[in-house]
């Protein structure tokens, strides 16, 4: 039996993590979006926007080698996401672009090395070049980290993930 294509395995990972994010945020109200446990922590809104910004910056770097300005990407997502459903729609649109890129790229392009910004090297063992696959995996790791953060926030507000509704 031959192994599944790498781009297919990456898509499965991204889909699973997004399903976890969707489940963790489905009960958020517009009033909840700006809540954070303390003043120095990110709100739900900021966490969701950061997930999208990280993905779109990584995607554009993989796709065409350009580094999108963080503040511009942030502003674009912030404008699109006035409430939890619209933020999740904005994230879904970005994810659709990522999945389309993976489908079109194929395994050879996904394992091709690209140069990353110097300030990102710490996350990749200090190297200035990584396979595009590693940027996809970083998108997944970053989002999953924030899923855990959101679940913890919800729990702090009295919403048990083990109790429906």
C-alpha positions, 0 to 999 in steps of 0.5 A: 500500500502506498502512502497517502499524499503529503498534501492530503495528510496536511489537509486532514490535519488542518480540517481536524483542528478547524473542527475543534476551533469551530466547536470551541467557538460556536456558542460565543456571542458578540458580547463574549468577543471582547472578553479576556480573563485579564486586561493583559490577555487577548480577547476571543476576538484578538485570538481569532483575528491572530489565527487568520493573520498568521495563516494568510501571511504564511499562505502568501509567503508559500504561494508567491514569496511575499511577506504581507504586512501584519497590521494590514492583514489584521485590519482586513480580518478585523473589518470582516469580523464584526461578530463571531459568525463573521469572524469564523467566515473570514477564517473559513475563507482564508482556510479555503485558500490554503486548501486550494493551494495545497490541492494545486501544489502537490507534494513536490511543491509542498516539500520545496524549500523557501526562504522565511523572514529572519524573525521566524527562524526561531520557530524552525530551529534557527534556519532561514529556509524551510519546506513549505510543509513546515509553514502549513504545520506551523499554521496548524500548531498555532491554531491548535494552541489557540483552540486550547486557549479558547477552551480554557477561557470558556471554562473560566467563564463557567462553560464546561466543554463536557456539557452540551449547550 
